[in-house]
Each structure stands twice: as structure tokens, then as C-alpha cells.
């Protein structure tokens, strides 16, 4: 279900062209799927509008998603987390950096993708936050963090 305030409702999606960053993400996720269906991914962005566009594109590519953003109530937030952690069909968790910054431990995921403009890639906190959300002190399951960065784009 698309929120009333979503960018999806404010632009003509039939005229929208996906970005190279989103298409690279779709390609990566399809590759993961072809190698091992049990991989779950978390996609972080500081821009919720970017996450909304990603969600729209991933769903059209047949990739099941769930989202977590700062507009959610605590109950909605917990329901989203539980859905990602327990439903084997959910492949991607779309998380805004602001909403995912506190009390979030998602060890179910093995892949993290961070969508960021170049300016954000130089921040000391932004790159480490996604990795911290899936960290495993025991090291029993490897986790991979990748940043998809494009100059002058969001």
C-alpha cells in the first residue's frame, strides 16, 4: 500500500525513468536471488522519497519489500521489523537512516546496500550505521555492506 504522501502519488510513474543506482540495485538483488534464495538485504537511504521510488521499482521487478521510516508509530515499526525477520518471502527491508539509527538489530540480513549521494559518502556516521545494524559479534554469519553512490544524484 502506497502512503498518501508518497512521491509515487505526486509524479506520473508512467513517465518516470529509473536511475542507474536503482537499476544497479535491482541487478544485484536478482543476482543474489539466483545464487541463494535465503539471502535477505537491507537498503538504507537518508531520503525517504528515494526509498519510495526503490520500493516501487523493486516490487515491479518481483522483489518483496517492507519499509521502515520515521513516520511510523512504534507499533507499525515493530510490525515492519517482525515481518522482515520472520517472513521468508520478504527479501528487502527498506530503512531510512533516521528511523534505523536507534535500537535496530537485524541479524537476519546478510547484505546491506546504502544509497547515497556523493556528499553523504564522506560522512563518518552514515557509512558505519548500516553495518552496525547487522553486526554479529560472534561472526557466525558473514555480512556484506555496499554503498551505491552516484555523483550529483539522490
N, C-alpha and C positions, 0 to 999 in steps of 0.2 A: 504494500500500500504506500502510495506516494503522499507525503505530507502536503498540506495546503500551501505552505510557504516555500516548498521546494523549487529550486531553479527549473526543474523539469516542467513545472506549471507556468513558468514565466517566459520560456523560449519555445520556439517551434521546433520540436525534436525531429520532425521530418526533414528540416533544413540543416540540422546540426551535424557537423563533421567531427568525429572523434579525433583526439590528439595523438601524436606519436607516443607519448608517455602512456596513455591509456591502452593503446594498441600493443605496446611492448608488454604491459602488464597482462593483457588477455593472452598473448602468446606464451608468456612464462607460465601462466596458470594452466593453459591447455597442455603444455609440456609436462608439468607436474602431474597432471591428471593421467597422461598417457604412461608415465613411469610408475605411479603408485597412487591409487585412489584414496589411500588413507592420509595423505598429506593435507593439513589444514593451514591456511595462511591468514595473516593479519595484515591489513593495509591501513597505514596511518597517513593522515594528512592534517595539516593545520587549518585547511579550508573545508568547511562542511559542504559548500557548493561543489567542490571538486569530488568529494566522496559521493554526492548525489549523482553526478554525471558518471562516475565509475560504476556505481550500483546499477544504473540504467543500462550501461553498456555490458556489464558482466551478466546481467540477467538475460539480455538478448543473445549472449554467447552461451547460454545454458549453464552458467555457473551460479550456484546457490549462495546467497549472501545474507548477512544480518548486519545491522548498523548500530553503532553506539555514538551518540553525540550529546553535547551539553544541554540540549533542550529536554532531555528525557527525565521523567520522575525517577526516584530511587527504585520503585517497583518495575518500571519499564526497563531501566538499566539492568537490574538483576535478571529480568526475563530474557533480555538480549544475550547476556553473558551465559546464562544456563542453556539457551537454545544453541549457541555456538559450541559449548563444551559437551553437550550430550547428544545432539542430533548428528549422526554420521553423514547425513546428506549435505550439511552446511559446510561449504568449502572455504568461504572467506568471511572474515569479520572486518568490517569497515569501521575504523575508530578515529574520531577526531583527537588530535593530540591533547587538547584541553580536557576532554572527557576521559581519556585514557591515562591521564597523568597520575591519578591517585588510586590506591587500593585496587589495583587490577593485576591479577596474576593469571596468565593464560597459557599454562604449560601444555595445553592440548595442541597448540600450534607448533609447527616445525619451521615455518617460513614467515618472514616479515618483509614487507615491502613498504618503503616510505616514499610518498610522492611529495616532492618539494621543489620550489623554485631555487635557483642558484643562491640567492641571498640567504635562504634558510639553511642551506647546506653548510654554512660557516658557523652556525650557532653551536655552542658547546653542549647545550642540553637537548636540542632537538634530535641529533643523531643517536644519542645514547638511550633516550627514552624508549623507543620501540624494542630494543634489545633487552632492556630491563624488564619489560612486561612478560617475556617468555623465558627469562633466565632460569637455569636449572643448576643449583649449586652442586648437586651430585653428579652432573654431567652424563646422566644415563641416556639422554636422547639429544642428538645434535640439533642445533637450531641455526638457521641462516638468516642474516639480515642484509637486505639490499636496498640502496636508495636509488630511485628513479628520478634523476634531476635533469631539468631542461632549462637552458638559459631563457630568460625573458618570457616565461610562461607560468601558468598556475595550474 
